[in-house]
């Protein structure tokens, strides 16, 4: 029996996994930044505009934090993944939405859901790296905790936006019907 087989805990395998994992998250962050940017532009004059702009800034800062982390860990950026994610976000806009030439109101809901999934994945990334910071001194636990708190806050904000948008788009309040007024030739009796 060979007891000297390599385990998944050896340095080169661990580093390779870290390269793949962080570059996959960077690709997702790239798509998230593009989606958040477009949503903030598109809805700037809506009741969601200010919150979306704030989220856009935070999501962009989070991507930059990830880029810095890759540099700190001497992990090369796999540009083909980030370009692919950028292109994928653009292609996702072409999905059928029930309208021929313009965007459906439902696009806002779907896009908020996509941003929430991204924030949830980002929170999982920061949690995983935070757990690993005990073994890897290159990972700044305080910074990772700060990024995790921000991701959790983004999830809450996106949940709130989604609830507002869902209510507005799917369950609008019944508009009061104007009282009927008597027309010529009819009489109203009391």
N, C-alpha and C positions, 0 to 999 in steps of 0.2 A: 504494500500500500504506500503510495507516494504522499508523504505529509508535507512536502515542500511546494505544493502547488500554490500558485499566486491567488491571492484573495482579492475581492473587490475593494479592499481597503488600502491596497498599495498606492504609492504616490502617483505614478503615471496614469493609472486607470482613474483615480480620483480626479486628477487634473483634467483629464479628457472629458470626464462627465461634467465637471464644472464649466469647461469651455462650452460644451453643447448647451447645458442648462441656462447659463447666463446669456448666451447669444440668442437662444429661443425667447427668453424674456425680453431681450433688447428688441427683437423683431416685433413682439407683441406691443412693447412700449412705443415703437415707431408708429404702428398702426393706430394705437390709442391717441397719440399726439395729433395725428392727422385728422382722426375722427373728431376729437375735442375741438380742434381749430376750426374745422368746417361747421360744426354745430354752433360754436360761439358766434361765428360770422353770420350764419343763417338765422339765428334766433336772437340777435343782439337787441332788437327792438321789442322783443316779446317779454312776458313776465319771467321767463327763464333766463334771459340774456345775461344779467349780472352774475348769476350763480354759475352759468356755463363758462363765462369768461374766467371766473375765479378758478374753476376746475381745470380749465385749459392751462392756466399758468402753473398750477400745481402738478399736473400730469407731465408737462414739459420739464419742470424742475426735477421730477422723479426720474425721468428718462436720463437727464444729465447726471443725476446722482449714480445711476446704473452705469453710464459710460465711464464716470470717474472710478467707480468700483472695479470695472474691468481693467482699467489702466493700473490701479493699485495692485491688482492681482496678477499683472502681466499676462492678461488674457487678450488675445487678438480679437478684434471685431470682425465677424464674418459678414462682410458687406452684402453678399448675395442674399442673406437672410433678411437684412434690414430693407434692401431694395424690394425683395419679394413681398414683404409685409406692407410696404408703402404702396406697391402696385395692387396688392390684394384689397386694401382699404378702398382704393379708387374703383376697382372692379365691383366691389360689394354695393356700390351706389346704383348699379345697373339692374338690380333685382326687380322683378315685377312687384308693383305696389297697388294695383287696382286703378291706376291712372295712366293715361297714355303719354302725356308730355310733361307733366309736372309731378312734384313729390306729393305723396299722400301724407295726411296728418299722422298716420300710423308710423311713419318713418321715425318720428321723434321717440316714440315708445321703444321701437326696436333698437335705435341707436343708444338710448339711455340704458337699455338692458346690456348691450355690448360693452359700453363703458363700465357698467357695474361688474360684469364678468372680468374685465381687465383689472379693475381695482381689487377684486377678490383674488385673482391670480397674483397680483403684485403683493398683496398682504401675505399670501402664502410664501412667496419668494423671500420677503423680509423675515418672516418667522423662521424659515429654514436656515437662512444665513445667520440669523441671530443664534439659533441653536448651535450652529457650527462655529460661532465666534469663540466658544469655550476652547476649541482645539486649534483655531487658526488666528493668530495674533494680528494678521493683516486686516481682519474684519473688525470694524469699530462698532462695538455693541451699542454704545449710546446713540450713534448716528442711525443704526438699524432700528432701534426702538423708536426713534423720532419718525423715521420713514414709515414704520408700521402703524404708528398712531395716525399719521396723515392718511394712509390708505384706508384705515378703519373709518376715519372721518369722511373720506370721499364716498365710501359705501353708504354711509348714513345719508349724506347729501343726495346721492343718486337715488336712493330709495324714496326720499321725500319728493324729489323732482318727478320721479316715475309715478308716484301716487297722485300727485297733482295733475300730471299730464293724462294719466289713465282716466281719472275722473272727468276731466275736461273733454277728452276726445271720445271716450266710450260711454260715459254716463252723464252727459250734459244735463243740467237742471232743466226741467220743463219750462219752456218760455210761457209766461201767462198769456192767455188768449185775450185779445182786446174785446171789451164788451160789445155786443152787437148793438148797433143803433138802429132805430126804426127807419125804414126807407119810406120814400114818398108813397103815399097811398095806403100805408099801414098805420094802424093805431095801436097804441100800447095802453092796456088797461091796468089799473092798479087795484 
